[in-house]
Amino acid sequence: MIYSRIMLMPPTQSINTASQNPYDFIVNSGSKPKKQSLLNSQTPFRQRLLVILGGAVILIILIVVISSIFSSKPKTAGLISIAEEQDTLSSIAAIAGQNANQQVSKNLAANITLTMTSGQTNVVNYIESIGKKITPASLVTSHTTQLSSQLSSTPSNNFDSSYIQLTQTELASYLTMLKSAYSSSDPVSQKQILSNLYGSATLLVKEANSAASDL
């Protein structure tokens, strides 16, 4: 008998080495877990609330610090102009008190001197209370010097009318300054001073108009 020998070969392992990356174990070693945001949907509500509140507190602190750095003191430029105008009115009133011929002119000059001196004291005291030093010499302007010289050289027969006209013009400027300063001022104390000055100035305007009609 002839026996045919059949050799059983082990199954061929299909190894495709060409298609495999020998560094797969490095590349595919597992991706790092993503870092979770504090405010994503999986963060507990209390933790998210604390983060939001903490940010709000920091923002408020920054706003307060910045506002304190850039906050300015009450404005004084308008007040200084007012004090200068008060000095002008007082200066020409002093000249009128010595040279006026009519009693109405003398009365107007006396009332202006009293009102402007008192008002200027209040303004200067307020300016100095917020840190700015004022001297009497600093309030004398070239405009004051010019008007004083002009009035002093006015002939006697024309003095009263000239003085009253100058006073009316200066009082009009004075009222405009007071209005402007009042509209741009913030502190209540400053507004109160300006309001009082405006009230007294309007009375002087009426008196000046009455004196002009009496000449």
Contacts in CASP RR format, 6 or more apart in sequence:
PFRMAT RR
TARGET T0000
AUTHOR 0000-0000-0000
METHOD contacts of the structure
MODEL  1
MIYSRIMLMPPTQSINTASQNPYDFIVNSGSKPKKQSLLNSQTPFRQRLL
VILGGAVILIILIVVISSIFSSKPKTAGLISIAEEQDTLSSIAAIAGQNA
NQQVSKNLAANITLTMTSGQTNVVNYIESIGKKITPASLVTSHTTQLSSQ
LSSTPSNNFDSSYIQLTQTELASYLTMLKSAYSSSDPVSQKQILSNLYGS
ATLLVKEANSAASDL
21 27 0 8 1.000
36 42 0 8 1.000
36 43 0 8 1.000
37 43 0 8 1.000
38 47 0 8 1.000
38 48 0 8 1.000
38 51 0 8 1.000
39 48 0 8 1.000
39 51 0 8 1.000
73 130 0 8 1.000
73 131 0 8 1.000
74 130 0 8 1.000
74 185 0 8 1.000
74 186 0 8 1.000
74 187 0 8 1.000
74 190 0 8 1.000
75 184 0 8 1.000
75 185 0 8 1.000
76 127 0 8 1.000
76 130 0 8 1.000
76 132 0 8 1.000
78 177 0 8 1.000
78 180 0 8 1.000
78 181 0 8 1.000
78 184 0 8 1.000
79 123 0 8 1.000
79 126 0 8 1.000
79 127 0 8 1.000
79 181 0 8 1.000
79 190 0 8 1.000
80 127 0 8 1.000
80 134 0 8 1.000
80 139 0 8 1.000
81 177 0 8 1.000
81 181 0 8 1.000
82 123 0 8 1.000
82 174 0 8 1.000
82 177 0 8 1.000
82 178 0 8 1.000
82 181 0 8 1.000
82 194 0 8 1.000
82 197 0 8 1.000
83 120 0 8 1.000
83 123 0 8 1.000
83 124 0 8 1.000
83 127 0 8 1.000
83 134 0 8 1.000
83 139 0 8 1.000
84 139 0 8 1.000
84 140 0 8 1.000
84 141 0 8 1.000
84 143 0 8 1.000
84 144 0 8 1.000
85 170 0 8 1.000
85 173 0 8 1.000
85 174 0 8 1.000
85 177 0 8 1.000
86 116 0 8 1.000
86 117 0 8 1.000
86 119 0 8 1.000
86 120 0 8 1.000
86 123 0 8 1.000
86 139 0 8 1.000
86 174 0 8 1.000
87 116 0 8 1.000
87 120 0 8 1.000
87 136 0 8 1.000
87 139 0 8 1.000
87 140 0 8 1.000
87 141 0 8 1.000
87 144 0 8 1.000
88 141 0 8 1.000
88 143 0 8 1.000
88 144 0 8 1.000
88 147 0 8 1.000
88 170 0 8 1.000
89 112 0 8 1.000
89 116 0 8 1.000
89 167 0 8 1.000
89 170 0 8 1.000
89 171 0 8 1.000
89 174 0 8 1.000
90 112 0 8 1.000
90 113 0 8 1.000
90 116 0 8 1.000
90 117 0 8 1.000
90 120 0 8 1.000
91 140 0 8 1.000
91 144 0 8 1.000
91 147 0 8 1.000
91 148 0 8 1.000
92 147 0 8 1.000
92 148 0 8 1.000
92 151 0 8 1.000
92 163 0 8 1.000
92 166 0 8 1.000
92 167 0 8 1.000
92 170 0 8 1.000
93 108 0 8 1.000
93 109 0 8 1.000
93 110 0 8 1.000
93 112 0 8 1.000
93 113 0 8 1.000
93 116 0 8 1.000
93 167 0 8 1.000
94 109 0 8 1.000
94 113 0 8 1.000
95 148 0 8 1.000
95 151 0 8 1.000
95 152 0 8 1.000
95 163 0 8 1.000
96 105 0 8 1.000
96 106 0 8 1.000
96 108 0 8 1.000
96 109 0 8 1.000
96 151 0 8 1.000
96 159 0 8 1.000
96 163 0 8 1.000
96 167 0 8 1.000
97 105 0 8 1.000
97 106 0 8 1.000
97 109 0 8 1.000
97 110 0 8 1.000
99 152 0 8 1.000
99 156 0 8 1.000
99 159 0 8 1.000
100 106 0 8 1.000
100 109 0 8 1.000
100 159 0 8 1.000
100 160 0 8 1.000
100 163 0 8 1.000
101 156 0 8 1.000
101 159 0 8 1.000
101 160 0 8 1.000
102 160 0 8 1.000
102 211 0 8 1.000
102 214 0 8 1.000
102 215 0 8 1.000
104 160 0 8 1.000
104 210 0 8 1.000
104 211 0 8 1.000
104 214 0 8 1.000
104 215 0 8 1.000
105 159 0 8 1.000
105 160 0 8 1.000
105 163 0 8 1.000
105 164 0 8 1.000
105 211 0 8 1.000
105 215 0 8 1.000
107 207 0 8 1.000
107 211 0 8 1.000
108 164 0 8 1.000
108 167 0 8 1.000
108 204 0 8 1.000
108 207 0 8 1.000
108 208 0 8 1.000
108 211 0 8 1.000
109 163 0 8 1.000
111 204 0 8 1.000
111 207 0 8 1.000
112 167 0 8 1.000
112 204 0 8 1.000
115 200 0 8 1.000
115 201 0 8 1.000
115 204 0 8 1.000
119 197 0 8 1.000
119 200 0 8 1.000
120 139 0 8 1.000
122 193 0 8 1.000
122 196 0 8 1.000
122 197 0 8 1.000
123 193 0 8 1.000
123 197 0 8 1.000
124 134 0 8 1.000
126 189 0 8 1.000
126 190 0 8 1.000
126 193 0 8 1.000
127 134 0 8 1.000
128 134 0 8 1.000
147 166 0 8 1.000
147 170 0 8 1.000
150 166 0 8 1.000
151 159 0 8 1.000
151 162 0 8 1.000
151 163 0 8 1.000
151 166 0 8 1.000
154 162 0 8 1.000
154 163 0 8 1.000
160 215 0 8 1.000
161 212 0 8 1.000
161 215 0 8 1.000
164 208 0 8 1.000
164 211 0 8 1.000
164 212 0 8 1.000
164 215 0 8 1.000
165 212 0 8 1.000
167 208 0 8 1.000
168 205 0 8 1.000
168 208 0 8 1.000
168 209 0 8 1.000
168 212 0 8 1.000
171 201 0 8 1.000
171 204 0 8 1.000
171 205 0 8 1.000
171 208 0 8 1.000
172 205 0 8 1.000
174 201 0 8 1.000
175 198 0 8 1.000
175 201 0 8 1.000
175 202 0 8 1.000
175 205 0 8 1.000
178 194 0 8 1.000
178 197 0 8 1.000
178 198 0 8 1.000
178 201 0 8 1.000
179 198 0 8 1.000
181 194 0 8 1.000
182 191 0 8 1.000
182 194 0 8 1.000
182 195 0 8 1.000
182 198 0 8 1.000
185 191 0 8 1.000
185 194 0 8 1.000
END
